[in-house]
Amino acid sequence: MTIYLEIPSTLRKFCGNVPVLALEAGTVDELIRVLKNLYSEFAEKIFDEEGNLKGFVSIYIGEESINMPKNGVNRNLPDGERITIISAIAGG
């Protein structure tokens, strides 16, 4: 199953400077593993050591927000699904 992961501009430098990654994953858990294998530095920016999203990151699967992938790791990702990552930017 090919899914499309939209990358926020602030994190693109950790995954080849592309706005969208086409990845093979059938579940959220597989997506996390693929990201850790292919883009480990990127994965470290959005997931903690246990695979939970860091507090400043939100993930949308389609139009549904999930804030802790660990809770939905078995969720199926249909072929062609678009997943959006949004990271909060802080500073002054």
Gaussian input, Z-matrix of N, CA and C with variables (Angstrom, degrees):
# hf/3-21g

backbone

0 1
 N
 C     1     B1
 C     2     B2     1     A1
 N     3     B3     2     A2     1     D1
 C     4     B4     3     A3     2     D2
 C     5     B5     4     A4     3     D3
 N     6     B6     5     A5     4     D4
 C     7     B7     6     A6     5     D5
 C     8     B8     7     A7     6     D6
 N     9     B9     8     A8     7     D7
 C    10    B10     9     A9     8     D8
 C    11    B11    10    A10     9     D9
 N    12    B12    11    A11    10    D10
 C    13    B13    12    A12    11    D11
 C    14    B14    13    A13    12    D12
 N    15    B15    14    A14    13    D13
 C    16    B16    15    A15    14    D14
 C    17    B17    16    A16    15    D15
 N    18    B18    17    A17    16    D16
 C    19    B19    18    A18    17    D17
 C    20    B20    19    A19    18    D18
 N    21    B21    20    A20    19    D19
 C    22    B22    21    A21    20    D20
 C    23    B23    22    A22    21    D21
 N    24    B24    23    A23    22    D22
 C    25    B25    24    A24    23    D23
 C    26    B26    25    A25    24    D24
 N    27    B27    26    A26    25    D25
 C    28    B28    27    A27    26    D26
 C    29    B29    28    A28    27    D27
 N    30    B30    29    A29    28    D28
 C    31    B31    30    A30    29    D29
 C    32    B32    31    A31    30    D30
 N    33    B33    32    A32    31    D31
 C    34    B34    33    A33    32    D32
 C    35    B35    34    A34    33    D33
 N    36    B36    35    A35    34    D34
 C    37    B37    36    A36    35    D35
 C    38    B38    37    A37    36    D36
 N    39    B39    38    A38    37    D37
 C    40    B40    39    A39    38    D38
 C    41    B41    40    A40    39    D39
 N    42    B42    41    A41    40    D40
 C    43    B43    42    A42    41    D41
 C    44    B44    43    A43    42    D42
 N    45    B45    44    A44    43    D43
 C    46    B46    45    A45    44    D44
 C    47    B47    46    A46    45    D45
 N    48    B48    47    A47    46    D46
 C    49    B49    48    A48    47    D47
 C    50    B50    49    A49    48    D48
 N    51    B51    50    A50    49    D49
 C    52    B52    51    A51    50    D50
 C    53    B53    52    A52    51    D51
 N    54    B54    53    A53    52    D52
 C    55    B55    54    A54    53    D53
 C    56    B56    55    A55    54    D54
 N    57    B57    56    A56    55    D55
 C    58    B58    57    A57    56    D56
 C    59    B59    58    A58    57    D57
 N    60    B60    59    A59    58    D58
 C    61    B61    60    A60    59    D59
 C    62    B62    61    A61    60    D60
 N    63    B63    62    A62    61    D61
 C    64    B64    63    A63    62    D62
 C    65    B65    64    A64    63    D63
 N    66    B66    65    A65    64    D64
 C    67    B67    66    A66    65    D65
 C    68    B68    67    A67    66    D66
 N    69    B69    68    A68    67    D67
 C    70    B70    69    A69    68    D68
 C    71    B71    70    A70    69    D69
 N    72    B72    71    A71    70    D70
 C    73    B73    72    A72    71    D71
 C    74    B74    73    A73    72    D72
 N    75    B75    74    A74    73    D73
 C    76    B76    75    A75    74    D74
 C    77    B77    76    A76    75    D75
 N    78    B78    77    A77    76    D76
 C    79    B79    78    A78    77    D77
 C    80    B80    79    A79    78    D78
 N    81    B81    80    A80    79    D79
 C    82    B82    81    A81    80    D80
 C    83    B83    82    A82    81    D81
 N    84    B84    83    A83    82    D82
 C    85    B85    84    A84    83    D83
 C    86    B86    85    A85    84    D84
 N    87    B87    86    A86    85    D85
 C    88    B88    87    A87    86    D86
 C    89    B89    88    A88    87    D87
 N    90    B90    89    A89    88    D88
 C    91    B91    90    A90    89    D89
 C    92    B92    91    A91    90    D90
 N    93    B93    92    A92    91    D91
 C    94    B94    93    A93    92    D92
 C    95    B95    94    A94    93    D93
 N    96    B96    95    A95    94    D94
 C    97    B97    96    A96    95    D95
 C    98    B98    97    A97    96    D96
 N    99    B99    98    A98    97    D97
 C   100   B100    99    A99    98    D98
 C   101   B101   100   A100    99    D99
 N   102   B102   101   A101   100   D100
 C   103   B103   102   A102   101   D101
 C   104   B104   103   A103   102   D102
 N   105   B105   104   A104   103   D103
 C   106   B106   105   A105   104   D104
 C   107   B107   106   A106   105   D105
 N   108   B108   107   A107   106   D106
 C   109   B109   108   A108   107   D107
 C   110   B110   109   A109   108   D108
 N   111   B111   110   A110   109   D109
 C   112   B112   111   A111   110   D110
 C   113   B113   112   A112   111   D111
 N   114   B114   113   A113   112   D112
 C   115   B115   114   A114   113   D113
 C   116   B116   115   A115   114   D114
 N   117   B117   116   A116   115   D115
 C   118   B118   117   A117   116   D116
 C   119   B119   118   A118   117   D117
 N   120   B120   119   A119   118   D118
 C   121   B121   120   A120   119   D119
 C   122   B122   121   A121   120   D120
 N   123   B123   122   A122   121   D121
 C   124   B124   123   A123   122   D122
 C   125   B125   124   A124   123   D123
 N   126   B126   125   A125   124   D124
 C   127   B127   126   A126   125   D125
 C   128   B128   127   A127   126   D126
 N   129   B129   128   A128   127   D127
 C   130   B130   129   A129   128   D128
 C   131   B131   130   A130   129   D129
 N   132   B132   131   A131   130   D130
 C   133   B133   132   A132   131   D131
 C   134   B134   133   A133   132   D132
 N   135   B135   134   A134   133   D133
 C   136   B136   135   A135   134   D134
 C   137   B137   136   A136   135   D135
 N   138   B138   137   A137   136   D136
 C   139   B139   138   A138   137   D137
 C   140   B140   139   A139   138   D138
 N   141   B141   140   A140   139   D139
 C   142   B142   141   A141   140   D140
 C   143   B143   142   A142   141   D141
 N   144   B144   143   A143   142   D142
 C   145   B145   144   A144   143   D143
 C   146   B146   145   A145   144   D144
 N   147   B147   146   A146   145   D145
 C   148   B148   147   A147   146   D146
 C   149   B149   148   A148   147   D147
 N   150   B150   149   A149   148   D148
 C   151   B151   150   A150   149   D149
 C   152   B152   151   A151   150   D150
 N   153   B153   152   A152   151   D151
 C   154   B154   153   A153   152   D152
 C   155   B155   154   A154   153   D153
 N   156   B156   155   A155   154   D154
 C   157   B157   156   A156   155   D155
 C   158   B158   157   A157   156   D156
 N   159   B159   158   A158   157   D157
 C   160   B160   159   A159   158   D158
 C   161   B161   160   A160   159   D159
 N   162   B162   161   A161   160   D160
 C   163   B163   162   A162   161   D161
 C   164   B164   163   A163   162   D162
 N   165   B165   164   A164   163   D163
 C   166   B166   165   A165   164   D164
 C   167   B167   166   A166   165   D165
 N   168   B168   167   A167   166   D166
 C   169   B169   168   A168   167   D167
 C   170   B170   169   A169   168   D168
 N   171   B171   170   A170   169   D169
 C   172   B172   171   A171   170   D170
 C   173   B173   172   A172   171   D171
 N   174   B174   173   A173   172   D172
 C   175   B175   174   A174   173   D173
 C   176   B176   175   A175   174   D174
 N   177   B177   176   A176   175   D175
 C   178   B178   177   A177   176   D176
 C   179   B179   178   A178   177   D177
 N   180   B180   179   A179   178   D178
 C   181   B181   180   A180   179   D179
 C   182   B182   181   A181   180   D180
 N   183   B183   182   A182   181   D181
 C   184   B184   183   A183   182   D182
 C   185   B185   184   A184   183   D183
 N   186   B186   185   A185   184   D184
 C   187   B187   186   A186   185   D185
 C   188   B188   187   A187   186   D186
 N   189   B189   188   A188   187   D187
 C   190   B190   189   A189   188   D188
 C   191   B191   190   A190   189   D189
 N   192   B192   191   A191   190   D190
 C   193   B193   192   A192   191   D191
 C   194   B194   193   A193   192   D192
 N   195   B195   194   A194   193   D193
 C   196   B196   195   A195   194   D194
 C   197   B197   196   A196   195   D195
 N   198   B198   197   A197   196   D196
 C   199   B199   198   A198   197   D197
 C   200   B200   199   A199   198   D198
 N   201   B201   200   A200   199   D199
 C   202   B202   201   A201   200   D200
 C   203   B203   202   A202   201   D201
 N   204   B204   203   A203   202   D202
 C   205   B205   204   A204   203   D203
 C   206   B206   205   A205   204   D204
 N   207   B207   206   A206   205   D205
 C   208   B208   207   A207   206   D206
 C   209   B209   208   A208   207   D207
 N   210   B210   209   A209   208   D208
 C   211   B211   210   A210   209   D209
 C   212   B212   211   A211   210   D210
 N   213   B213   212   A212   211   D211
 C   214   B214   213   A213   212   D212
 C   215   B215   214   A214   213   D213
 N   216   B216   215   A215   214   D214
 C   217   B217   216   A216   215   D215
 C   218   B218   217   A217   216   D216
 N   219   B219   218   A218   217   D217
 C   220   B220   219   A219   218   D218
 C   221   B221   220   A220   219   D219
 N   222   B222   221   A221   220   D220
 C   223   B223   222   A222   221   D221
 C   224   B224   223   A223   222   D222
 N   225   B225   224   A224   223   D223
 C   226   B226   225   A225   224   D224
 C   227   B227   226   A226   225   D225
 N   228   B228   227   A227   226   D226
 C   229   B229   228   A228   227   D227
 C   230   B230   229   A229   228   D228
 N   231   B231   230   A230   229   D229
 C   232   B232   231   A231   230   D230
 C   233   B233   232   A232   231   D231
 N   234   B234   233   A233   232   D232
 C   235   B235   234   A234   233   D233
 C   236   B236   235   A235   234   D234
 N   237   B237   236   A236   235   D235
 C   238   B238   237   A237   236   D236
 C   239   B239   238   A238   237   D237
 N   240   B240   239   A239   238   D238
 C   241   B241   240   A240   239   D239
 C   242   B242   241   A241   240   D240
 N   243   B243   242   A242   241   D241
 C   244   B244   243   A243   242   D242
 C   245   B245   244   A244   243   D243
 N   246   B246   245   A245   244   D244
 C   247   B247   246   A246   245   D245
 C   248   B248   247   A247   246   D246
 N   249   B249   248   A248   247   D247
 C   250   B250   249   A249   248   D248
 C   251   B251   250   A250   249   D249
 N   252   B252   251   A251   250   D250
 C   253   B253   252   A252   251   D251
 C   254   B254   253   A253   252   D252
 N   255   B255   254   A254   253   D253
 C   256   B256   255   A255   254   D254
 C   257   B257   256   A256   255   D255
 N   258   B258   257   A257   256   D256
 C   259   B259   258   A258   257   D257
 C   260   B260   259   A259   258   D258
 N   261   B261   260   A260   259   D259
 C   262   B262   261   A261   260   D260
 C   263   B263   262   A262   261   D261
 N   264   B264   263   A263   262   D262
 C   265   B265   264   A264   263   D263
 C   266   B266   265   A265   264   D264
 N   267   B267   266   A266   265   D265
 C   268   B268   267   A267   266   D266
 C   269   B269   268   A268   267   D267
 N   270   B270   269   A269   268   D268
 C   271   B271   270   A270   269   D269
 C   272   B272   271   A271   270   D270
 N   273   B273   272   A272   271   D271
 C   274   B274   273   A273   272   D272
 C   275   B275   274   A274   273   D273

   B1=1.4383
   B2=1.5242
   B3=1.2901
   B4=1.4585
   B5=1.5186
   B6=1.3152
   B7=1.4589
   B8=1.5256
   B9=1.3219
   B10=1.4592
   B11=1.5255
   B12=1.3141
   B13=1.4554
   B14=1.5200
   B15=1.3357
   B16=1.4609
   B17=1.5284
   B18=1.3267
   B19=1.4611
   B20=1.5308
   B21=1.3377
   B22=1.4627
   B23=1.5321
   B24=1.3083
   B25=1.4666
   B26=1.5232
   B27=1.3277
   B28=1.4616
   B29=1.5254
   B30=1.3198
   B31=1.4707
   B32=1.5273
   B33=1.3116
   B34=1.4733
   B35=1.5148
   B36=1.3213
   B37=1.4642
   B38=1.5239
   B39=1.3304
   B40=1.4592
   B41=1.5317
   B42=1.3386
   B43=1.4633
   B44=1.5315
   B45=1.3034
   B46=1.4529
   B47=1.5158
   B48=1.3224
   B49=1.4645
   B50=1.5174
   B51=1.3262
   B52=1.4594
   B53=1.5241
   B54=1.3343
   B55=1.4580
   B56=1.5276
   B57=1.3393
   B58=1.4639
   B59=1.5213
   B60=1.3290
   B61=1.4640
   B62=1.5250
   B63=1.3202
   B64=1.4638
   B65=1.5261
   B66=1.3214
   B67=1.4614
   B68=1.5209
   B69=1.3219
   B70=1.4630
   B71=1.5268
   B72=1.3307
   B73=1.4589
   B74=1.5236
   B75=1.3143
   B76=1.4593
   B77=1.5118
   B78=1.3530
   B79=1.4743
   B80=1.5275
   B81=1.3300
   B82=1.4594
   B83=1.5227
   B84=1.3243
   B85=1.4601
   B86=1.5268
   B87=1.3200
   B88=1.4617
   B89=1.5256
   B90=1.3143
   B91=1.4664
   B92=1.5295
   B93=1.3207
   B94=1.4667
   B95=1.5227
   B96=1.3363
   B97=1.4647
   B98=1.5292
   B99=1.3210
   B100=1.4663
   B101=1.5224
   B102=1.3309
   B103=1.4661
   B104=1.5231
   B105=1.3254
   B106=1.4670
   B107=1.5263
   B108=1.3220
   B109=1.4673
   B110=1.5229
   B111=1.3306
   B112=1.4601
   B113=1.5310
   B114=1.3149
   B115=1.4728
   B116=1.5290
   B117=1.3120
   B118=1.4646
   B119=1.5261
   B120=1.3185
   B121=1.4669
   B122=1.5256
   B123=1.3182
   B124=1.4663
   B125=1.5275
   B126=1.3425
   B127=1.4669
   B128=1.5236
   B129=1.3263
   B130=1.4645
   B131=1.5191
   B132=1.3236
   B133=1.4620
   B134=1.5242
   B135=1.3430
   B136=1.4613
   B137=1.5250
   B138=1.3547
   B139=1.4607
   B140=1.5216
   B141=1.3428
   B142=1.4586
   B143=1.5297
   B144=1.3193
   B145=1.4674
   B146=1.5240
   B147=1.3331
   B148=1.4618
   B149=1.5234
   B150=1.3327
   B151=1.4573
   B152=1.5063
   B153=1.3295
   B154=1.4639
   B155=1.5179
   B156=1.3156
   B157=1.4577
   B158=1.5161
   B159=1.3082
   B160=1.4599
   B161=1.5269
   B162=1.3182
   B163=1.4565
   B164=1.5181
   B165=1.3063
   B166=1.4606
   B167=1.5267
   B168=1.3251
   B169=1.4613
   B170=1.5209
   B171=1.3252
   B172=1.4661
   B173=1.5132
   B174=1.3213
   B175=1.4596
   B176=1.5177
   B177=1.3043
   B178=1.4510
   B179=1.5133
   B180=1.3185
   B181=1.4536
   B182=1.5142
   B183=1.3208
   B184=1.4518
   B185=1.5180
   B186=1.3138
   B187=1.4618
   B188=1.5256
   B189=1.3355
   B190=1.4586
   B191=1.5212
   B192=1.3101
   B193=1.4545
   B194=1.5198
   B195=1.3367
   B196=1.4638
   B197=1.5184
   B198=1.3192
   B199=1.4624
   B200=1.5184
   B201=1.3183
   B202=1.4537
   B203=1.5274
   B204=1.3349
   B205=1.4573
   B206=1.5158
   B207=1.3276
   B208=1.4542
   B209=1.5322
   B210=1.3167
   B211=1.4631
   B212=1.5196
   B213=1.3011
   B214=1.4591
   B215=1.5136
   B216=1.3304
   B217=1.4681
   B218=1.5132
   B219=1.3208
   B220=1.4520
   B221=1.5186
   B222=1.3114
   B223=1.4681
   B224=1.5251
   B225=1.3227
   B226=1.4600
   B227=1.5135
   B228=1.3153
   B229=1.4583
   B230=1.5321
   B231=1.3182
   B232=1.4592
   B233=1.5317
   B234=1.3132
   B235=1.4541
   B236=1.5258
   B237=1.3175
   B238=1.4600
   B239=1.5159
   B240=1.3342
   B241=1.4667
   B242=1.5299
   B243=1.3326
   B244=1.4637
   B245=1.5247
   B246=1.3115
   B247=1.4613
   B248=1.5282
   B249=1.3125
   B250=1.4530
   B251=1.5226
   B252=1.3037
   B253=1.4648
   B254=1.5173
   B255=1.3226
   B256=1.4718
   B257=1.5219
   B258=1.3273
   B259=1.4706
   B260=1.5114
   B261=1.3143
   B262=1.4609
   B263=1.5357
   B264=1.3094
   B265=1.4513
   B266=1.5188
   B267=1.3198
   B268=1.4619
   B269=1.5257
   B270=1.2712
   B271=1.4634
   B272=1.5071
   B273=1.2833
   B274=1.4534
   B275=1.4678
   A1=110.01
   A2=116.80
   A3=120.74
   A4=108.86
   A5=115.78
   A6=120.97
   A7=107.25
   A8=115.51
   A9=121.36
   A10=108.57
   A11=114.86
   A12=122.16
   A13=108.99
   A14=115.70
   A15=121.37
   A16=108.68
   A17=116.08
   A18=122.48
   A19=109.97
   A20=118.06
   A21=119.30
   A22=110.60
   A23=116.09
   A24=120.51
   A25=112.94
   A26=117.47
   A27=120.36
   A28=112.93
   A29=117.85
   A30=120.85
   A31=113.66
   A32=117.81
   A33=121.10
   A34=113.43
   A35=117.42
   A36=119.74
   A37=112.19
   A38=117.28
   A39=121.53
   A40=112.81
   A41=116.67
   A42=119.06
   A43=111.72
   A44=116.29
   A45=121.03
   A46=116.39
   A47=117.56
   A48=122.65
   A49=114.05
   A50=117.07
   A51=120.63
   A52=109.91
   A53=117.53
   A54=120.23
   A55=113.68
   A56=117.07
   A57=121.35
   A58=109.20
   A59=116.10
   A60=121.56
   A61=108.45
   A62=117.21
   A63=122.09
   A64=106.17
   A65=116.15
   A66=121.53
   A67=110.45
   A68=115.23
   A69=121.25
   A70=108.60
   A71=116.89
   A72=122.18
   A73=108.54
   A74=116.00
   A75=120.85
   A76=113.54
   A77=116.42
   A78=121.39
   A79=108.32
   A80=115.95
   A81=120.71
   A82=109.79
   A83=117.37
   A84=120.98
   A85=111.46
   A86=117.27
   A87=120.53
   A88=110.99
   A89=116.95
   A90=120.73
   A91=110.44
   A92=117.16
   A93=120.96
   A94=110.05
   A95=117.04
   A96=120.47
   A97=111.98
   A98=116.94
   A99=120.49
   A100=110.08
   A101=116.97
   A102=120.17
   A103=111.45
   A104=116.64
   A105=119.59
   A106=111.42
   A107=117.42
   A108=121.28
   A109=112.89
   A110=117.05
   A111=120.40
   A112=113.59
   A113=116.15
   A114=121.05
   A115=108.79
   A116=116.45
   A117=120.88
   A118=112.53
   A119=117.46
   A120=119.64
   A121=110.77
   A122=116.81
   A123=121.67
   A124=110.01
   A125=117.01
   A126=121.47
   A127=110.88
   A128=117.58
   A129=121.08
   A130=112.32
   A131=116.93
   A132=120.97
   A133=112.38
   A134=118.05
   A135=119.36
   A136=114.54
   A137=117.89
   A138=120.64
   A139=110.66
   A140=115.94
   A141=119.13
   A142=108.84
   A143=117.46
   A144=121.80
   A145=113.25
   A146=117.07
   A147=121.22
   A148=112.89
   A149=117.21
   A150=120.53
   A151=114.86
   A152=117.36
   A153=121.27
   A154=109.58
   A155=115.48
   A156=119.54
   A157=110.33
   A158=116.14
   A159=120.12
   A160=108.20
   A161=116.05
   A162=122.01
   A163=116.06
   A164=119.02
   A165=121.39
   A166=112.52
   A167=117.84
   A168=122.29
   A169=110.21
   A170=116.36
   A171=122.59
   A172=108.19
   A173=115.59
   A174=120.99
   A175=108.61
   A176=115.77
   A177=122.57
   A178=108.71
   A179=115.63
   A180=121.53
   A181=105.16
   A182=114.89
   A183=118.60
   A184=107.19
   A185=116.66
   A186=120.56
   A187=112.34
   A188=117.47
   A189=121.70
   A190=111.25
   A191=116.10
   A192=121.49
   A193=109.62
   A194=114.92
   A195=119.08
   A196=104.96
   A197=116.84
   A198=117.71
   A199=113.02
   A200=118.71
   A201=120.61
   A202=108.59
   A203=118.46
   A204=119.34
   A205=113.81
   A206=117.97
   A207=120.82
   A208=110.64
   A209=116.92
   A210=121.08
   A211=112.23
   A212=117.42
   A213=120.58
   A214=112.48
   A215=117.08
   A216=120.18
   A217=113.08
   A218=117.99
   A219=120.07
   A220=113.53
   A221=116.29
   A222=120.30
   A223=109.63
   A224=115.27
   A225=120.17
   A226=110.99
   A227=115.11
   A228=121.97
   A229=107.46
   A230=117.28
   A231=119.81
   A232=111.52
   A233=115.33
   A234=121.13
   A235=109.48
   A236=116.39
   A237=121.60
   A238=114.56
   A239=117.80
   A240=121.31
   A241=110.76
   A242=116.06
   A243=121.75
   A244=108.33
   A245=114.65
   A246=121.35
   A247=106.94
   A248=115.44
   A249=121.19
   A250=109.59
   A251=116.30
   A252=122.16
   A253=107.72
   A254=115.43
   A255=120.77
   A256=106.97
   A257=115.89
   A258=119.10
   A259=108.89
   A260=114.85
   A261=120.43
   A262=108.79
   A263=114.37
   A264=120.44
   A265=107.00
   A266=115.78
   A267=120.46
   A268=109.51
   A269=115.07
   A270=119.59
   A271=110.14
   A272=115.23
   A273=116.06
   A274=113.58
   D1=125.34
   D2=176.69
   D3=-93.72
   D4=127.14
   D5=173.74
   D6=-118.61
   D7=159.42
   D8=-177.21
   D9=-118.43
   D10=117.47
   D11=-176.60
   D12=-104.38
   D13=113.86
   D14=179.79
   D15=-83.17
   D16=126.15
   D17=-173.82
   D18=-104.35
   D19=128.97
   D20=176.19
   D21=-66.10
   D22=147.91
   D23=-175.62
   D24=-56.72
   D25=-31.89
   D26=-178.60
   D27=-69.91
   D28=-16.78
   D29=-178.13
   D30=-112.34
   D31=-1.85
   D32=-175.99
   D33=-62.43
   D34=-30.27
   D35=-178.56
   D36=-63.23
   D37=-17.19
   D38=-179.47
   D39=-92.52
   D40=-0.38
   D41=-179.46
   D42=-144.51
   D43=43.46
   D44=172.80
   D45=83.21
   D46=14.81
   D47=177.75
   D48=57.90
   D49=34.33
   D50=177.50
   D51=-108.47
   D52=147.56
   D53=-179.45
   D54=-77.45
   D55=-25.38
   D56=-178.21
   D57=-139.84
   D58=131.44
   D59=174.92
   D60=-103.18
   D61=133.19
   D62=171.83
   D63=-96.80
   D64=117.11
   D65=-174.44
   D66=-128.47
   D67=153.38
   D68=177.37
   D69=-97.45
   D70=112.21
   D71=178.08
   D72=-159.25
   D73=138.47
   D74=179.24
   D75=-102.82
   D76=-16.86
   D77=179.31
   D78=-139.16
   D79=167.65
   D80=176.55
   D81=-61.11
   D82=-40.67
   D83=178.86
   D84=-59.69
   D85=-44.47
   D86=177.30
   D87=-62.60
   D88=-38.97
   D89=178.53
   D90=-61.16
   D91=-44.21
   D92=178.70
   D93=-60.57
   D94=-44.77
   D95=179.74
   D96=-64.54
   D97=-41.28
   D98=178.63
   D99=-62.36
   D100=-44.95
   D101=179.24
   D102=-61.85
   D103=-42.29
   D104=179.75
   D105=-65.17
   D106=-35.76
   D107=-179.94
   D108=-75.49
   D109=-43.83
   D110=-174.96
   D111=-89.16
   D112=-33.91
   D113=-174.05
   D114=-136.50
   D115=64.40
   D116=-173.81
   D117=-59.48
   D118=-39.92
   D119=-179.53
   D120=-65.54
   D121=-39.02
   D122=176.26
   D123=-63.56
   D124=-47.21
   D125=-179.57
   D126=-59.51
   D127=-38.22
   D128=178.73
   D129=-63.48
   D130=-26.93
   D131=-179.95
   D132=-76.60
   D133=-25.49
   D134=-175.14
   D135=-112.36
   D136=-23.13
   D137=-179.40
   D138=-115.46
   D139=146.43
   D140=172.66
   D141=-83.06
   D142=-176.69
   D143=-175.97
   D144=-64.30
   D145=-21.96
   D146=-179.20
   D147=-93.67
   D148=0.17
   D149=179.91
   D150=90.42
   D151=5.53
   D152=176.45
   D153=-85.35
   D154=150.30
   D155=175.44
   D156=-64.54
   D157=141.63
   D158=172.67
   D159=-69.88
   D160=155.76
   D161=-171.98
   D162=-59.20
   D163=-25.29
   D164=-176.42
   D165=-94.99
   D166=8.74
   D167=-176.24
   D168=-116.58
   D169=137.39
   D170=173.19
   D171=-123.70
   D172=144.89
   D173=176.57
   D174=-123.54
   D175=134.53
   D176=176.14
   D177=-116.14
   D178=127.06
   D179=173.83
   D180=-104.51
   D181=109.92
   D182=-169.51
   D183=64.66
   D184=-120.80
   D185=177.82
   D186=-106.06
   D187=2.49
   D188=-177.88
   D189=-94.16
   D190=127.90
   D191=178.32
   D192=-84.13
   D193=131.71
   D194=170.25
   D195=-123.64
   D196=131.62
   D197=-176.28
   D198=-106.04
   D199=-7.54
   D200=177.71
   D201=-142.12
   D202=92.07
   D203=-178.25
   D204=-55.11
   D205=-28.33
   D206=-179.47
   D207=-57.34
   D208=-34.29
   D209=-179.96
   D210=-73.00
   D211=-21.98
   D212=-177.28
   D213=-124.44
   D214=33.76
   D215=-173.91
   D216=-62.70
   D217=-25.79
   D218=179.89
   D219=-89.50
   D220=1.82
   D221=179.27
   D222=-61.90
   D223=129.41
   D224=178.45
   D225=-73.78
   D226=143.86
   D227=175.71
   D228=-114.34
   D229=107.44
   D230=-178.73
   D231=-63.31
   D232=150.92
   D233=177.33
   D234=-53.69
   D235=131.53
   D236=178.51
   D237=86.42
   D238=0.36
   D239=-179.29
   D240=-59.54
   D241=141.31
   D242=175.96
   D243=-105.01
   D244=128.33
   D245=179.68
   D246=-119.91
   D247=132.37
   D248=-177.91
   D249=-114.91
   D250=132.05
   D251=174.66
   D252=-106.94
   D253=130.31
   D254=177.75
   D255=-123.76
   D256=126.33
   D257=177.26
   D258=-116.51
   D259=135.64
   D260=179.03
   D261=-71.51
   D262=144.95
   D263=177.68
   D264=-114.65
   D265=127.30
   D266=-179.39
   D267=-118.17
   D268=159.73
   D269=178.09
   D270=147.70
   D271=-179.11
   D272=-176.94
   D273=-148.69

